[in-house]
């Protein structure tokens, strides 16, 4: 039976939308850790496409597609200072900040809108970090990013979300202040772990272990105490290799085997490696997701 031109066009649009959404999910998976893939995706115009889709879908008011776009964006920025610089010097930070803008005289916060806003706040945090500890240009990039965000009056939008808006969910109102405080605390722990004073080391290591253990005990997504130290994973691994055999080293390896849950390169089985070198104890205390991942690595090692 022949179909009209309008129906054919409608079917084509639906097919394109399905392909687009599936491509977003695939790219989000592929760019979680692979820096080279991140660069290729950005080179192919990912930033322009991401913000175009977010605008088409309604910004923070949009659905799960906006969430997927922001997750992909954060993957491209998290450990890649060059991508941050490219975004800043081409499109600028305006498209990110526009997602945080609240429109209208009354505000409705659905669960999806809350997730979208929290994802956008994570983007701001990543830009404020400037890159990983291993990047020699991190500090300069961080200062430039912060200056640019201030010039773009991002603080006005954060204040509106955090203080003035009585309608915003508690998670959104607190995200900016609490996340920044937690990130700074965990970064301080990373510095203290590498201190020459063993007393400072043990306090920092035990504090990090408690933060991560508590957050992963009922993990359904990557918790912030596990997410914020990820840029320092390489630094902690390198320091671990310089440590002599001691209880302190076992404390650090307990942190590494959980961070490896989200940072280990596929096939290297670093969670299993560090678990075998750790202090032991109840595996289940680190949460179901960690146990599941560890079981998978054991299966891979057995089949090797």
Order of alpha helices (4+ residues) and beta strands (2+ residues): alpha-alpha-alpha-alpha-alpha-alpha-alpha-alpha-alpha-alpha-alpha-alpha-alpha-alpha-alpha-alpha
